[in-house]
Amino acid sequence: MAIKAINIGSTLSDKLLSAGINSIDELESVGSEDAFIRIRTIDSSACLNMLYALEGAIRDIRWHDLDISKKNELKDFFNTLK
C-alpha cells in the first residue's frame, strides 16, 4: 500500500515502506530526520532534497515552500551524516 502525501511519489513511498514507515501518521510520529536516517540505511544515495520532501510531507506543503531557517537546519543535519 502506497503512502499518499504531498512530495511523496511512488519511489519515496516505496523507500518509506522499506524503512518500516507505513503511513503519513507514522512519518509524522518518527519525524523527517529519523525517517531519513532509516531510509539512508537502505539507500546510501538518499539526498538532501529527499529530506526536504519528508519535512514538507509532514507539514503538508511543497518542500520548495519550507522556510529558509528550516531548510538550513535540515541541511546542517544532513551534513552531519556524511
Residue pairs with C-beta under 8 A, 6 or more apart in sequence:
1 17
1 22
2 10
2 13
2 14
2 17
3 13
3 16
3 17
3 21
3 22
3 23
3 24
3 27
4 13
4 24
5 24
5 27
5 57
5 60
6 56
6 57
6 60
6 61
6 62
7 52
7 53
7 54
7 56
7 57
7 62
7 63
8 16
8 24
8 53
8 57
12 50
12 53
12 54
15 39
15 42
15 43
15 46
16 22
16 27
16 35
16 39
18 39
18 42
19 35
19 38
19 39
19 41
19 42
20 38
21 27
21 30
21 35
21 38
24 57
24 58
27 35
27 54
27 57
27 58
28 58
30 38
31 58
32 51
32 54
32 55
32 57
32 58
32 74
33 51
33 74
33 77
35 54
36 46
36 50
36 51
36 54
36 78
37 81
39 46
39 50
40 46
40 81
48 74
48 75
48 78
49 63
51 74
51 77
51 78
52 63
52 66
52 71
52 74
53 63
55 63
55 66
55 70
55 74
56 62
56 63
56 64
56 65
56 66
59 66
66 74
